Amino acid sequence: MKSQFSREQKTTIIYGILCIVLVLVVVQLWLLVATMNAYLGGDESAIIPAAVVSGVCLGLNFGLFIYIRQMERK
């Protein structure tokens, strides 16, 4: 059994995913700015945690991209 979404449902899902991606990109940009500010201020302890969180955001964005690709194939 394939669960097919209607065109309107797919559009709603994609808009929701785009909103989540936008939030994740803003979080990554904020992490970059905050980390650079801390590093230039002499605090190097924030680099590794910020890189890990940024990697998690990247993984979430990639997972959402894969979900959209699979949804298009069905």
Wavefront OBJ file of the C-alpha trace (Angstrom):
o trace
v 0.000 0.000 0.000
v 1.354 3.344 -1.025
v 0.140 6.353 0.865
v -0.280 8.975 -1.802
v -0.694 12.582 -0.821
v -2.761 14.940 -2.897
v -1.068 17.888 -4.540
v -2.438 20.281 -1.898
v -1.168 18.048 0.910
v 2.292 17.844 -0.668
v 2.381 21.617 -1.016
v 1.476 22.063 2.645
v 4.146 19.564 3.703
v 6.793 21.277 1.577
v 5.878 24.717 2.969
v 6.198 23.345 6.494
v 9.566 21.801 5.696
v 10.754 25.071 4.145
v 9.809 26.912 7.341
v 11.790 24.405 9.412
v 14.776 24.741 7.059
v 14.596 28.519 7.364
v 14.673 28.289 11.165
v 17.616 25.865 11.066
v 19.585 28.116 8.704
v 18.972 31.128 10.946
v 20.178 29.068 13.932
v 23.324 28.131 12.024
v 23.959 31.756 11.099
v 23.464 32.804 14.707
v 25.870 30.065 15.830
v 28.483 31.293 13.370
v 28.198 34.894 14.546
v 28.196 33.969 18.246
v 31.135 31.606 17.829
v 33.183 34.132 15.874
v 32.407 36.776 18.497
v 33.525 34.430 21.288
v 36.644 33.344 19.395
v 37.693 36.894 18.598
v 37.081 37.748 22.256
v 39.556 35.074 23.307
v 37.149 32.289 24.304
v 37.984 29.147 22.360
v 35.788 26.797 24.409
v 32.669 27.526 22.334
v 34.091 26.309 19.033
v 33.559 22.543 19.389
v 29.996 22.671 20.828
v 28.949 25.158 18.137
v 30.429 22.927 15.430
v 28.540 19.912 16.808
v 25.217 21.796 16.908
v 25.839 23.146 13.412
v 26.503 19.596 12.218
v 23.223 18.460 13.773
v 21.403 21.269 11.939
v 23.095 20.184 8.714
v 21.999 16.602 9.314
v 18.410 17.677 9.937
v 18.389 19.751 6.748
v 19.809 16.833 4.787
v 17.207 14.471 6.268
v 14.400 16.823 5.259
v 15.868 17.024 1.755
v 15.902 13.220 1.493
v 12.284 13.105 2.738
v 11.177 15.536 0.033
v 13.013 13.547 -2.637
v 11.321 10.316 -1.528
v 7.942 12.023 -1.354
v 8.327 13.173 -4.989
v 9.068 9.634 -6.174
v 5.844 8.194 -4.755
l 1 2 3 4 5 6 7 8 9 10 11 12 13 14 15 16 17 18 19 20 21 22 23 24 25 26 27 28 29 30 31 32 33 34 35 36 37 38 39 40 41 42 43 44 45 46 47 48 49 50 51 52 53 54 55 56 57 58 59 60 61 62 63 64 65 66 67 68 69 70 71 72 73 74
